[in-house]
Amino acid sequence: MSDAAKKSRKKRSISSFTILLIMLVVLAILTLIMAFTGTEGIEGATLSGVLTAPVKGFTDALPICLFVIILGGFLGVVTETGALDAGIAALVKKMHGNELILIPILMFIFSIGGTTYGMLEETVPFYLLLAATMVAAGFDSMVGASVVLLGAGCGVLGSTVNPFAIGAAVDSLSGTGLEVNQGIIIGLGAALWLISLAISIVFVMRYAKKVKADKGSTILSLQEQEVMNKEFGEEAKAAQEAKADPNAKLLSGRQKATLIVFGLTFLVMVISFIPWEDLGVDMFNAGAAYEEVATDVNGDEITAVYDEATDSALTLNGEASGVAVTEEQVSSSWSSFLTGLPLGQWYFDEASTWFLLMAIIIGLIGGISESRFVKAFVNGCASMMSVVLIIALARSITVLMAETGLSVWILENAANALAGMSAVIFAPLSYLLYIILSFLIPSSSGMATVSMPIMGPLASHLGFSVETMVVIFSAGNGLVNLFTPTCGAIMGGLAIAKIEYSTWLKFGAKLFIILGVVSMLVLTAAMVILQ
């Protein structure tokens, strides 16, 4: 490689912070132009709205931000025990010559989480672990990040029973009087899941084989390679030493116990996020009991509740009274003793509690002194602050779009434009619409709530399959959540793996186009067949 080429590759890519700030300003200017030209439904962004959007984004994303901070402290404590480096070295030594097999296995496991419960933010803890493992195995951090992001992402793209996408969409449609066939949705979603996963596994494995054979084949810039070696070099060094000395004892008793608890921590986290009751499993809520409580209410209380709910003023002619019936929990389930909520109902507050507790337990198992524990935990938290700020800044764009009404305006006008089209045209254009909207509303549940009451009845009115429309929404949103900078989990995960956002786009651009085209063809065929 020439000196000029080296210099070019070492130029620092534009940071995620700058990309997000540019997007925020551009969208704000766009709303101002639209409002100035009299576009109905659009309010121009104000200076105060733009300046406070990052702060509001942080407030809106506070639970996941706190989770990431505590996660950093947890990983800092685990690293301090030396168990993580030794464990990765032991794994790489055991898999010597067969490291590639880790890629399809792990991607399939992550994809199951994606298709069943929309695993996205929950993947953040795995970026550091997989990046370190893949670097130690002779690949690069891009392989580790892609295993996590593409594995879970392909599952989300082909959601089957994901309550945050499919469940939210079906629930939104129920308010319009439309009923759907869940069997069709599951079958179509499973087809997209497995097809997109197979394509992605081949894509990642081909890249990994090239990097394994020739480190110069990495797509990472020289700057990113330097950071990668600095961040994950210890794991790689330990793995090489383990290979060189076949008789070396890699793990002490304390480290083995630490890794067992470490694995248990992540297993419980995954189990706790899966909405078991929605899937018909109530074993984690066993022991919970509820009873109905009736309370007398008068006319003033009735009107107060009505006025608050409808933002109007209700006037009653004469006296009125009634009975309010509520359901109260009288006993808790067996799995709620730790956080107050049973497994399957946890969210980020409960997960943060769990990781904080397990950090303390691992510190005790690892024999870390109080001063070392505090230092390791605080340093681990500090290492995640850039990730936290990226997540908050990504959320600020969604906040600004909600305040200006831009996303709803695009949806309503696009739906009007799609009316009267044939299935062959309606399906791909609907898919493209969801791709556009998903940049503004990366949240699948938020997108379902806003869009499905409009798009579902439109498809039904035109004689098309409402089930296919649900999967079109899920697939379009899932595809965009493989690369949109407005998704805090993606930007945060890439930051943890020390990969620039622009490098991720360069790596996956061809794959994203292939997945988009394949999904569009499958969904268009389904819309034509099922109409």
DRENFIFI-507731 format. One record per residue (C-alpha): x, y, z. Coordinates in steps of 0.1 Angstrom, whole numbers, plus 5000, padded with zeros to 4 digits. Each point is the difference from the previous one (the first is absolute). Layout:
N
X = X; Y = Y; Z = Z
...
This chain:
531
X = 5000; Y = 5000; Z = 5000
X = 5014; Y = 5034; Z = 4990
X = 5006; Y = 5028; Z = 5025
X = 4972; Y = 5020; Z = 4985
X = 4976; Y = 4971; Z = 5003
X = 5010; Y = 4995; Z = 5037
X = 4995; Y = 5037; Z = 5007
X = 4966; Y = 4999; Z = 4983
X = 4989; Y = 4969; Z = 5020
X = 5012; Y = 5017; Z = 5032
X = 4978; Y = 5030; Z = 4996
X = 4975; Y = 5001; Z = 5028
X = 4965; Y = 4992; Z = 4989
X = 4972; Y = 5024; Z = 5009
X = 4989; Y = 4991; Z = 5036
X = 4965; Y = 4987; Z = 5009
X = 4995; Y = 5031; Z = 5021
X = 5005; Y = 5023; Z = 4969
X = 4978; Y = 4978; Z = 4978
X = 4971; Y = 5002; Z = 5025
X = 5004; Y = 5037; Z = 5006
X = 5000; Y = 5006; Z = 4962
X = 4968; Y = 4980; Z = 4997
X = 4983; Y = 5019; Z = 5028
X = 5008; Y = 5034; Z = 4984
X = 4991; Y = 4989; Z = 4965
X = 4966; Y = 4986; Z = 5011
X = 4994; Y = 5032; Z = 5020
X = 5007; Y = 5021; Z = 4969
X = 4977; Y = 4978; Z = 4980
X = 4971; Y = 5006; Z = 5023
X = 5006; Y = 5037; Z = 4999
X = 4998; Y = 5000; Z = 4962
X = 4969; Y = 4979; Z = 5000
X = 4983; Y = 5022; Z = 5027
X = 5010; Y = 5032; Z = 4981
X = 4984; Y = 4987; Z = 4968
X = 4968; Y = 4992; Z = 5018
X = 5002; Y = 4962; Z = 5002
X = 4970; Y = 4989; Z = 5021
X = 5008; Y = 4980; Z = 5031
X = 5037; Y = 5011; Z = 5003
X = 5013; Y = 5023; Z = 5027
X = 5033; Y = 5016; Z = 4993
X = 5027; Y = 4990; Z = 5025
X = 5009; Y = 5027; Z = 5024
X = 5035; Y = 5009; Z = 5012
X = 4991; Y = 4989; Z = 5035
X = 4985; Y = 4968; Z = 4986
X = 5033; Y = 4991; Z = 4983
X = 5022; Y = 5009; Z = 5029
X = 4979; Y = 4981; Z = 5026
X = 4995; Y = 4969; Z = 4977
X = 5032; Y = 4983; Z = 5012
X = 4991; Y = 5006; Z = 5036
X = 4964; Y = 4987; Z = 4994
X = 5015; Y = 4971; Z = 4981
X = 5021; Y = 4992; Z = 5030
X = 4970; Y = 5002; Z = 5023
X = 4980; Y = 4979; Z = 4976
X = 5028; Y = 4974; Z = 4998
X = 5010; Y = 5002; Z = 5037
X = 4992; Y = 4963; Z = 5009
X = 5022; Y = 4986; Z = 4973
X = 5027; Y = 5026; Z = 5006
X = 5001; Y = 4990; Z = 5037
X = 5000; Y = 4964; Z = 4990
X = 5030; Y = 5005; Z = 4977
X = 5019; Y = 5019; Z = 5028
X = 4995; Y = 4972; Z = 5025
X = 5008; Y = 4975; Z = 4974
X = 5033; Y = 5017; Z = 4995
X = 5007; Y = 4998; Z = 5037
X = 4990; Y = 4963; Z = 5000
X = 5024; Y = 4992; Z = 4971
X = 5027; Y = 5021; Z = 5017
X = 4998; Y = 4978; Z = 5031
X = 5000; Y = 4968; Z = 4979
X = 5031; Y = 5012; Z = 4981
X = 5017; Y = 5008; Z = 5033
X = 4997; Y = 4963; Z = 5010
X = 5019; Y = 4989; Z = 4969
X = 4973; Y = 4974; Z = 4993
X = 4988; Y = 5015; Z = 4968
X = 5034; Y = 5001; Z = 4983
X = 5008; Y = 4965; Z = 5012
X = 4966; Y = 4987; Z = 4990
X = 5002; Y = 5014; Z = 4965
X = 5035; Y = 4985; Z = 4996
X = 4987; Y = 4966; Z = 5012
X = 4972; Y = 5001; Z = 4975
X = 5022; Y = 5010; Z = 4971
X = 5025; Y = 4973; Z = 5009
X = 4972; Y = 4974; Z = 5001
X = 4986; Y = 5011; Z = 4967
X = 5034; Y = 5003; Z = 4983
X = 4995; Y = 4994; Z = 4963
X = 4962; Y = 5001; Z = 5003
X = 4994; Y = 5036; Z = 5011
X = 4978; Y = 5007; Z = 4970
X = 4973; Y = 4976; Z = 5013
X = 4994; Y = 5025; Z = 5028
X = 4985; Y = 5025; Z = 4975
X = 4969; Y = 4981; Z = 4987
X = 4993; Y = 4986; Z = 5035
X = 5001; Y = 5033; Z = 5018
X = 4981; Y = 5018; Z = 4972
X = 4973; Y = 4974; Z = 5001
X = 4997; Y = 5004; Z = 5038
X = 4998; Y = 5038; Z = 4998
X = 4974; Y = 4997; Z = 4971
X = 4977; Y = 4979; Z = 5022
X = 5000; Y = 5029; Z = 5025
X = 4992; Y = 5024; Z = 4972
X = 4971; Y = 4982; Z = 4985
X = 4984; Y = 4990; Z = 5033
X = 5003; Y = 5032; Z = 5021
X = 5017; Y = 5026; Z = 4979
X = 5035; Y = 4997; Z = 5015
X = 5017; Y = 5034; Z = 4993
X = 5010; Y = 5021; Z = 5029
X = 5006; Y = 4968; Z = 5020
X = 5029; Y = 4992; Z = 4976
X = 5021; Y = 5029; Z = 5012
X = 5018; Y = 4980; Z = 5026
X = 5011; Y = 4974; Z = 4975
X = 5019; Y = 5024; Z = 4976
X = 5031; Y = 5002; Z = 5023
X = 5000; Y = 4963; Z = 5008
X = 4996; Y = 4989; Z = 4963
X = 5025; Y = 5026; Z = 4987
X = 5026; Y = 4988; Z = 5025
X = 4993; Y = 4964; Z = 4992
X = 5002; Y = 5004; Z = 4962
X = 5032; Y = 5020; Z = 5002
X = 5016; Y = 4974; Z = 5022
X = 4988; Y = 4973; Z = 4975
X = 5020; Y = 5017; Z = 4972
X = 4972; Y = 5021; Z = 4984
X = 4993; Y = 5036; Z = 5007
X = 4974; Y = 5020; Z = 5021
X = 4978; Y = 5004; Z = 4969
X = 4993; Y = 4963; Z = 5000
X = 4990; Y = 5002; Z = 5037
X = 4977; Y = 5030; Z = 4995
X = 4984; Y = 4985; Z = 4969
X = 4993; Y = 4967; Z = 5017
X = 4980; Y = 5019; Z = 5027
X = 4983; Y = 5026; Z = 4978
X = 4992; Y = 4979; Z = 4969
X = 4991; Y = 4970; Z = 5021
X = 4974; Y = 5017; Z = 5021
X = 4991; Y = 5025; Z = 4972
X = 4990; Y = 4972; Z = 4976
X = 4978; Y = 4986; Z = 5026
X = 4983; Y = 5033; Z = 5005
X = 4997; Y = 5004; Z = 4963
X = 4982; Y = 4967; Z = 4999
X = 4980; Y = 5004; Z = 5032
X = 4975; Y = 4972; Z = 5007
X = 4987; Y = 5006; Z = 5035
X = 5020; Y = 5031; Z = 5009
X = 4976; Y = 5019; Z = 5023
X = 5016; Y = 5034; Z = 4994
X = 4994; Y = 4997; Z = 4962
X = 4975; Y = 4974; Z = 4991
X = 4981; Y = 5002; Z = 5033
X = 4999; Y = 5038; Z = 5000
X = 4988; Y = 5000; Z = 4963
X = 4972; Y = 4974; Z = 5006
X = 4989; Y = 5019; Z = 5031
X = 4999; Y = 5033; Z = 4981
X = 4979; Y = 4983; Z = 4973
X = 4975; Y = 4987; Z = 5026
X = 4990; Y = 5036; Z = 5007
X = 4989; Y = 5003; Z = 4963
X = 4979; Y = 4969; Z = 5001
X = 5024; Y = 4979; Z = 4978
X = 5009; Y = 4965; Z = 5010
X = 5030; Y = 4982; Z = 4987
X = 5011; Y = 4964; Z = 4996
X = 5031; Y = 4995; Z = 5022
X = 5009; Y = 4968; Z = 4982
X = 5006; Y = 5019; Z = 4967
X = 5021; Y = 5026; Z = 5018
X = 5022; Y = 4974; Z = 5018
X = 5005; Y = 4980; Z = 4968
X = 5009; Y = 5031; Z = 4979
X = 5022; Y = 5014; Z = 5027
X = 5018; Y = 4967; Z = 5005
X = 5008; Y = 4999; Z = 4962
X = 5015; Y = 5035; Z = 5001
X = 5019; Y = 4991; Z = 5032
X = 5017; Y = 4969; Z = 4987
X = 5007; Y = 5013; Z = 4965
X = 5015; Y = 5033; Z = 5013
X = 5020; Y = 4981; Z = 5027
X = 5014; Y = 4975; Z = 4975
X = 5012; Y = 5029; Z = 4977
X = 5015; Y = 5019; Z = 5029
X = 5019; Y = 4969; Z = 5013
X = 5016; Y = 4994; Z = 4966
X = 5009; Y = 5037; Z = 4997
X = 5017; Y = 5001; Z = 5035
X = 5017; Y = 4967; Z = 4996
X = 5015; Y = 5010; Z = 4966
X = 5014; Y = 5032; Z = 5015
X = 5013; Y = 4982; Z = 5031
X = 5018; Y = 4974; Z = 4979
X = 5017; Y = 5028; Z = 4981
X = 5011; Y = 5018; Z = 5031
X = 5012; Y = 4968; Z = 5016
X = 5022; Y = 4992; Z = 4970
X = 5012; Y = 5036; Z = 4995
X = 4998; Y = 5026; Z = 5027
X = 5004; Y = 5026; Z = 4973
X = 4966; Y = 4991; Z = 4987
X = 4982; Y = 5017; Z = 5029
X = 4977; Y = 5028; Z = 4992
X = 5010; Y = 5019; Z = 5031
X = 5021; Y = 5031; Z = 4995
X = 5035; Y = 5002; Z = 5014
X = 4986; Y = 5022; Z = 5028
X = 4973; Y = 4974; Z = 5009
X = 5026; Y = 4972; Z = 4998
X = 5022; Y = 5018; Z = 5025
X = 4971; Y = 5006; Z = 5024
X = 4989; Y = 4963; Z = 4995
X = 5035; Y = 4987; Z = 5009
X = 5002; Y = 5023; Z = 5030
X = 4965; Y = 4991; Z = 5012
X = 5000; Y = 4962; Z = 4993
X = 5037; Y = 4993; Z = 4998
X = 5002; Y = 4983; Z = 5034
X = 4974; Y = 4974; Z = 4990
X = 5019; Y = 4993; Z = 4967
X = 5033; Y = 4998; Z = 5018
X = 4986; Y = 4976; Z = 5026
X = 4986; Y = 4978; Z = 4972
X = 5033; Y = 4999; Z = 4982
X = 5019; Y = 4991; Z = 5032
X = 4974; Y = 4972; Z = 5007
X = 5006; Y = 4986; Z = 4965
X = 5038; Y = 5001; Z = 5004
X = 4999; Y = 4981; Z = 5033
X = 4976; Y = 4970; Z = 4999
X = 5007; Y = 4992; Z = 5036
X = 4992; Y = 5034; Z = 5014
X = 4973; Y = 5002; Z = 5026
X = 4978; Y = 5028; Z = 4988
X = 4973; Y = 5003; Z = 5027
X = 5003; Y = 5000; Z = 5038
X = 4972; Y = 4987; Z = 5022
X = 4988; Y = 5036; Z = 5007
X = 5000; Y = 5009; Z = 4963
X = 4980; Y = 4969; Z = 4991
X = 4974; Y = 5009; Z = 5027
X = 5000; Y = 5036; Z = 4987
X = 4993; Y = 4989; Z = 4965
X = 4972; Y = 4978; Z = 5011
X = 4983; Y = 5029; Z = 5018
X = 5008; Y = 5023; Z = 4970
X = 4982; Y = 4976; Z = 4977
X = 4971; Y = 4996; Z = 5024
X = 4997; Y = 5038; Z = 5002
X = 4994; Y = 5003; Z = 4962
X = 4978; Y = 4970; Z = 4999
X = 4976; Y = 5014; Z = 5027
X = 5001; Y = 5034; Z = 4981
X = 4988; Y = 4984; Z = 4968
X = 4974; Y = 4979; Z = 5017
X = 4987; Y = 5030; Z = 5019
X = 4994; Y = 5021; Z = 4968
X = 4980; Y = 4973; Z = 4982
X = 4962; Y = 5007; Z = 5005
X = 4992; Y = 4965; Z = 5010
X = 4963; Y = 5006; Z = 5009
X = 4994; Y = 5014; Z = 4965
X = 5014; Y = 4967; Z = 4987
X = 4977; Y = 4980; Z = 5022
X = 5026; Y = 4991; Z = 5026
X = 4991; Y = 5010; Z = 5036
X = 5026; Y = 4980; Z = 5020
X = 5019; Y = 5031; Z = 5011
X = 4968; Y = 5017; Z = 5012
X = 4989; Y = 4970; Z = 5021
X = 4988; Y = 5010; Z = 5034
X = 4986; Y = 5034; Z = 4991
X = 4965; Y = 5005; Z = 5010
X = 4976; Y = 5029; Z = 4993
X = 4966; Y = 5011; Z = 5013
X = 4974; Y = 5025; Z = 4988
X = 4995; Y = 5031; Z = 5022
X = 4968; Y = 5020; Z = 4996
X = 5000; Y = 5037; Z = 5009
X = 4970; Y = 5024; Z = 5000
X = 5004; Y = 5031; Z = 4978
X = 4979; Y = 5032; Z = 4998
X = 4992; Y = 5022; Z = 4970
X = 5029; Y = 5024; Z = 5006
X = 5025; Y = 4972; Z = 4999
X = 4984; Y = 4986; Z = 4968
X = 5001; Y = 5033; Z = 4982
X = 5036; Y = 5007; Z = 5012
X = 5012; Y = 4967; Z = 4986
X = 4981; Y = 5005; Z = 4967
X = 5013; Y = 5035; Z = 4996
X = 5036; Y = 4990; Z = 5005
X = 4998; Y = 4970; Z = 4977
X = 4983; Y = 5019; Z = 4971
X = 5013; Y = 5035; Z = 5006
X = 4964; Y = 5013; Z = 5000
X = 4973; Y = 5011; Z = 5025
X = 4972; Y = 4976; Z = 5009
X = 4969; Y = 5014; Z = 5016
X = 4976; Y = 4976; Z = 5018
X = 4963; Y = 5009; Z = 5004
X = 4991; Y = 4990; Z = 5036
X = 5017; Y = 4978; Z = 5025
X = 5021; Y = 4971; Z = 4989
X = 5019; Y = 4972; Z = 5017
X = 5017; Y = 4968; Z = 4991
X = 5024; Y = 4973; Z = 5010
X = 5036; Y = 4998; Z = 4988
X = 5014; Y = 4964; Z = 4999
X = 5037; Y = 4996; Z = 5000
X = 5022; Y = 4969; Z = 5002
X = 5027; Y = 5000; Z = 5027
X = 5028; Y = 4976; Z = 5006
X = 4998; Y = 4983; Z = 5034
X = 5030; Y = 4976; Z = 4997
X = 5031; Y = 5001; Z = 4979
X = 5014; Y = 4973; Z = 4977
X = 5030; Y = 4980; Z = 5011
X = 5024; Y = 5017; Z = 4975
X = 4992; Y = 5035; Z = 5010
X = 5017; Y = 5000; Z = 5034
X = 5031; Y = 5017; Z = 4986
X = 4987; Y = 5030; Z = 4981
X = 4962; Y = 4999; Z = 5007
X = 4992; Y = 4988; Z = 4965
X = 5001; Y = 4964; Z = 4988
X = 5023; Y = 4988; Z = 4972
X = 4985; Y = 5008; Z = 4967
X = 4989; Y = 5034; Z = 5012
X = 5034; Y = 5016; Z = 5006
X = 5011; Y = 5031; Z = 4982
X = 5031; Y = 5021; Z = 5004
X = 4995; Y = 5011; Z = 5036
X = 4998; Y = 4964; Z = 5011
X = 5029; Y = 4989; Z = 4978
X = 5021; Y = 5028; Z = 5015
X = 4992; Y = 4987; Z = 5035
X = 5010; Y = 4965; Z = 4989
X = 5034; Y = 5010; Z = 4985
X = 5008; Y = 5022; Z = 5030
X = 4993; Y = 4971; Z = 5024
X = 5020; Y = 4975; Z = 4979
X = 5030; Y = 5024; Z = 4998
X = 5002; Y = 4999; Z = 5038
X = 4997; Y = 4962; Z = 5000
X = 5027; Y = 4996; Z = 4974
X = 5022; Y = 5023; Z = 5019
X = 4996; Y = 4978; Z = 5031
X = 5006; Y = 4968; Z = 4980
X = 5030; Y = 5015; Z = 4982
X = 5016; Y = 5010; Z = 5033
X = 5002; Y = 5037; Z = 4991
X = 5006; Y = 5024; Z = 5028
X = 4975; Y = 5029; Z = 5007
X = 5024; Y = 5026; Z = 4986
X = 5007; Y = 4980; Z = 4968
X = 4963; Y = 4993; Z = 4996
X = 4990; Y = 5037; Z = 5002
X = 5028; Y = 5010; Z = 4977
X = 4992; Y = 4973; Z = 4974
X = 4962; Y = 5007; Z = 5001
X = 5005; Y = 5038; Z = 4997
X = 5025; Y = 4996; Z = 4971
X = 4976; Y = 4976; Z = 4983
X = 4971; Y = 5025; Z = 5003
X = 5023; Y = 5028; Z = 4987
X = 5009; Y = 4979; Z = 4969
X = 4963; Y = 4999; Z = 4990
X = 4993; Y = 5038; Z = 5002
X = 5006; Y = 5006; Z = 4963
X = 4976; Y = 4971; Z = 4992
X = 4974; Y = 5016; Z = 5023
X = 5003; Y = 5034; Z = 4983
X = 4997; Y = 4984; Z = 4966
X = 4968; Y = 4982; Z = 5010
X = 4985; Y = 5032; Z = 5014
X = 5009; Y = 5020; Z = 4969
X = 4985; Y = 4974; Z = 4978
X = 4967; Y = 5002; Z = 5020
X = 5000; Y = 5038; Z = 4996
X = 4992; Y = 4997; Z = 4963
X = 4969; Y = 4980; Z = 5008
X = 4990; Y = 5025; Z = 5026
X = 5003; Y = 5029; Z = 4975
X = 4980; Y = 4982; Z = 4973
X = 4972; Y = 4993; Z = 5025
X = 4999; Y = 5037; Z = 5010
X = 4998; Y = 5012; Z = 4964
X = 4976; Y = 4974; Z = 4986
X = 5022; Y = 4991; Z = 4970
X = 4997; Y = 4962; Z = 5004
X = 4962; Y = 5001; Z = 5002
X = 4999; Y = 5023; Z = 4970
X = 5021; Y = 4977; Z = 4978
X = 4978; Y = 4970; Z = 5010
X = 4967; Y = 5016; Z = 4993
X = 5010; Y = 5015; Z = 4966
X = 5017; Y = 4967; Z = 4989
X = 4969; Y = 4980; Z = 5010
X = 4978; Y = 5023; Z = 4979
X = 5024; Y = 4996; Z = 4970
X = 4999; Y = 4962; Z = 5003
X = 4962; Y = 4997; Z = 4997
X = 4987; Y = 4984; Z = 4968
X = 5033; Y = 4982; Z = 4991
X = 5003; Y = 4963; Z = 4991
X = 5016; Y = 4975; Z = 5024
X = 5032; Y = 4998; Z = 4979
X = 5005; Y = 5037; Z = 5005
X = 4983; Y = 5005; Z = 5034
X = 5022; Y = 4974; Z = 5018
X = 5035; Y = 5013; Z = 4990
X = 4990; Y = 5037; Z = 5004
X = 4986; Y = 4992; Z = 5035
X = 5033; Y = 4983; Z = 5008
X = 5019; Y = 5031; Z = 4988
X = 4977; Y = 5022; Z = 5021
X = 5008; Y = 4981; Z = 5031
X = 5037; Y = 5002; Z = 4993
X = 4998; Y = 5038; Z = 4998
X = 4978; Y = 5003; Z = 5031
X = 5023; Y = 4977; Z = 5020
X = 5028; Y = 5025; Z = 4998
X = 4977; Y = 5024; Z = 5019
X = 4984; Y = 4975; Z = 5023
X = 5024; Y = 4971; Z = 5006
X = 4978; Y = 4987; Z = 5028
X = 4980; Y = 4971; Z = 4986
X = 4972; Y = 5004; Z = 5026
X = 4998; Y = 5037; Z = 4994
X = 4999; Y = 4995; Z = 4962
X = 4972; Y = 4974; Z = 5004
X = 4979; Y = 5023; Z = 5022
X = 5004; Y = 5029; Z = 4975
X = 4998; Y = 4982; Z = 4967
X = 4979; Y = 4968; Z = 5002
X = 4966; Y = 5017; Z = 5007
X = 5006; Y = 5018; Z = 4966
X = 5017; Y = 4973; Z = 4979
X = 4981; Y = 4970; Z = 5012
X = 4965; Y = 5014; Z = 4991
X = 5014; Y = 5013; Z = 4967
X = 5012; Y = 4965; Z = 4990
X = 4967; Y = 4985; Z = 5010
X = 4980; Y = 5026; Z = 4981
X = 5020; Y = 4992; Z = 4968
X = 4994; Y = 4963; Z = 5005
X = 5036; Y = 4991; Z = 5010
X = 5013; Y = 4978; Z = 5028
X = 5002; Y = 5018; Z = 5033
X = 5023; Y = 4973; Z = 5013
X = 5025; Y = 5008; Z = 4973
X = 4998; Y = 5037; Z = 5008
X = 5009; Y = 4992; Z = 5036
X = 5031; Y = 4980; Z = 4989
X = 5008; Y = 5028; Z = 4975
X = 5001; Y = 5024; Z = 5029
X = 5021; Y = 4977; Z = 5021
X = 5025; Y = 4992; Z = 4972
X = 5004; Y = 5036; Z = 4989
X = 5006; Y = 5011; Z = 5036
X = 5023; Y = 4971; Z = 5007
X = 5021; Y = 5006; Z = 4969
X = 5006; Y = 5037; Z = 5009
X = 5009; Y = 4990; Z = 5035
X = 5030; Y = 4983; Z = 4986
X = 5016; Y = 5033; Z = 4991
X = 4980; Y = 5031; Z = 5010
X = 5020; Y = 5025; Z = 5021
X = 4968; Y = 5009; Z = 5019
X = 5001; Y = 4966; Z = 5018
X = 5019; Y = 5005; Z = 5032
X = 5007; Y = 4962; Z = 5004
X = 5018; Y = 4999; Z = 4966
X = 5020; Y = 5032; Z = 5006
X = 5008; Y = 4990; Z = 5036
X = 5010; Y = 4964; Z = 4990
X = 5023; Y = 5012; Z = 4973
X = 5016; Y = 5024; Z = 5024
X = 5006; Y = 4972; Z = 5024
X = 5016; Y = 4979; Z = 4973
X = 5021; Y = 5031; Z = 4990
X = 4986; Y = 5001; Z = 4965
X = 4991; Y = 5032; Z = 4982
X = 4965; Y = 5003; Z = 4986
X = 5013; Y = 5008; Z = 4966
X = 5021; Y = 4968; Z = 5000
X = 4969; Y = 4980; Z = 5009
X = 4981; Y = 5014; Z = 4970
X = 5029; Y = 4993; Z = 4977
X = 5002; Y = 4964; Z = 5014
X = 4963; Y = 4992; Z = 4997
X = 4987; Y = 5022; Z = 4971
X = 4998; Y = 4971; Z = 4975
X = 4984; Y = 4977; Z = 5025
X = 4974; Y = 5025; Z = 5010
X = 4990; Y = 5005; Z = 4963
X = 4999; Y = 4962; Z = 4995
X = 4978; Y = 4995; Z = 5031
X = 4977; Y = 5029; Z = 4989
X = 4995; Y = 4987; Z = 4965
X = 4994; Y = 4964; Z = 5012
X = 4976; Y = 5011; Z = 5026
X = 4981; Y = 5022; Z = 4975
X = 4997; Y = 4971; Z = 4976
X = 4987; Y = 4976; Z = 5026
X = 4975; Y = 5025; Z = 5014
X = 4988; Y = 5010; Z = 4966
X = 4994; Y = 4964; Z = 4990
X = 4982; Y = 4994; Z = 5033
X = 4978; Y = 5031; Z = 4994
X = 4991; Y = 4988; Z = 4965
X = 4993; Y = 4964; Z = 5011
X = 4980; Y = 5008; Z = 5032
X = 4978; Y = 5028; Z = 4986
